[in-house]
Amino acid sequence: MKYSKKHENAFIYIRSIQRSDDDTDETELNCKGIYLYHPDRIQIIYPELDDDASVSGVTLITVIGDGLVTVQKTGFTESRMVLETGKSHEAVYRTVVGSMDMLLSAIEVRSALNADGGTLNLHYLLEINRNDFNTENLLELRVERFRTEM
């Protein structure tokens, strides 16, 4: 999956909360990205940046209806994750140092996206390497589409 800045048409704001045992980690990402709205699916594409702000990968989020989302990462890390309300799906997360087996169990997948943007909320449980590490995750994503000059 290639990423081209010339196709950027949206501001993307992501807030992620990860809870495990007594630890809570919160991160935020604000960036420009690509927002593609189709009647049957919505795609949100944004770059993953390394420490020196170079693009090290790309994330593609595809929303199919209100209860199904796929997240595909390419580049430094590679994975294809499926989040579907009330269901569990297996995935493999690959990095240059090795791979991790994951089980994602979606508690809630809620989309309020339209042609101009909107919000996507994901609430899911993540199990890594068969119970080696378990977390509860909340992801709040907001998209604001801007008009590009042709």
C-alpha positions in Angstrom: 0.0 0.0 0.0 1.5 3.3 -1.1 0.9 6.6 0.5 1.0 9.9 -1.4 0.8 13.3 0.3 -0.8 14.7 -2.9 -4.0 12.7 -2.1 -4.3 14.0 1.5 -7.8 15.4 2.0 -8.4 15.1 5.8 -7.2 15.8 9.3 -7.2 12.7 11.4 -7.2 12.8 15.2 -6.7 9.5 17.1 -6.8 9.0 20.9 -6.0 5.5 22.1 -6.3 4.2 25.7 -4.8 0.8 26.6 -5.5 -0.7 30.0 -3.7 -3.8 31.5 -3.9 -4.8 35.2 -3.2 -1.6 37.1 -1.5 0.3 34.2 -3.2 2.7 31.7 -1.4 4.1 28.7 -2.8 6.9 26.6 -1.5 8.1 23.2 -2.7 10.7 20.7 -1.9 11.1 17.0 -2.8 14.1 14.9 -2.0 13.9 11.2 -3.1 14.5 7.7 -4.4 11.5 5.8 -6.7 10.3 3.0 -10.4 9.8 3.5 -12.4 7.9 1.0 -16.2 7.7 1.3 -18.2 5.1 -0.6 -21.8 4.1 0.1 -20.8 0.6 1.1 -17.4 1.3 2.9 -15.2 4.1 4.2 -11.4 4.1 4.1 -9.1 6.1 6.3 -5.4 6.0 5.3 -2.6 7.7 7.3 1.2 7.4 7.5 3.0 5.8 10.4 6.0 8.0 11.3 9.3 7.1 12.9 11.3 9.2 15.4 12.7 11.5 12.7 9.2 12.1 11.1 9.9 9.9 8.1 7.1 7.6 6.9 7.9 4.1 8.2 4.5 2.5 7.2 0.9 3.1 6.3 -2.3 2.2 8.2 -5.6 1.6 6.3 -8.8 1.4 8.3 -11.8 0.2 6.4 -15.3 0.6 7.9 -17.9 -1.7 6.5 -21.3 -0.9 8.1 -21.6 0.1 11.7 -20.2 -3.1 13.3 -17.2 -4.2 11.2 -13.8 -2.6 10.8 -10.5 -3.9 9.4 -7.1 -2.4 10.2 -4.3 -3.1 7.8 -0.7 -2.0 8.6 2.2 -2.2 6.1 5.8 -1.1 6.4 7.9 -1.4 9.6 5.0 -3.5 11.1 2.6 -5.6 9.2 -0.8 -6.9 10.2 -4.4 -7.2 9.2 -6.9 -7.0 12.1 -10.6 -7.5 12.0 -12.9 -5.9 14.7 -16.5 -7.0 14.6 -18.9 -6.2 17.4 -19.5 -9.3 19.6 -17.0 -11.5 17.8 -13.3 -12.5 18.1 -10.8 -12.7 15.3 -7.2 -13.9 15.2 -4.4 -11.9 13.7 -0.6 -11.9 13.4 1.4 -8.8 14.1 4.8 -8.9 12.3 7.8 -6.8 13.0 11.4 -6.9 11.9 12.3 -8.7 15.2 9.5 -11.3 15.1 5.8 -12.0 15.1 3.0 -12.1 17.7 -0.2 -14.0 17.6 -3.2 -11.9 18.6 -6.8 -12.4 19.4 -9.0 -9.3 19.1 -12.5 -9.4 20.7 -14.6 -6.4 19.8 -17.0 -5.1 22.5 -18.2 -2.2 20.5 -17.5 -0.9 17.0 -19.4 2.4 16.4 -19.2 4.5 13.3 -20.7 8.0 12.9 -18.8 8.7 9.6 -20.3 10.5 6.6 -19.0 12.1 3.4 -17.4 15.0 5.3 -15.8 12.9 8.1 -17.1 12.1 11.6 -16.1 9.7 14.3 -15.2 6.0 14.8 -15.1 4.4 18.2 -13.5 1.0 18.9 -13.6 -0.8 22.2 -11.9 -4.2 22.2 -9.9 -6.7 24.2 -6.5 -7.8 22.9 -4.8 -11.0 23.9 -1.2 -11.5 22.7 0.5 -14.9 22.4 -2.2 -16.9 24.1 -2.5 -14.9 27.3 1.1 -13.6 27.6 -0.4 -10.1 27.6 -4.0 -8.9 27.8 -5.3 -5.4 27.4 -8.6 -3.5 27.1 -8.4 -0.9 24.3 -10.4 2.2 23.5 -9.7 4.0 20.2 -11.4 7.3 19.4 -10.8 8.4 15.8 -12.1 11.7 14.4 -11.9 12.7 10.7 -12.3 16.2 9.3 -12.3 16.3 5.5 -10.9 19.3 3.8 -11.3 20.2 0.2 -8.3 20.0 -2.0 -7.5 22.2 -5.0 -7.4 20.4 -8.4 
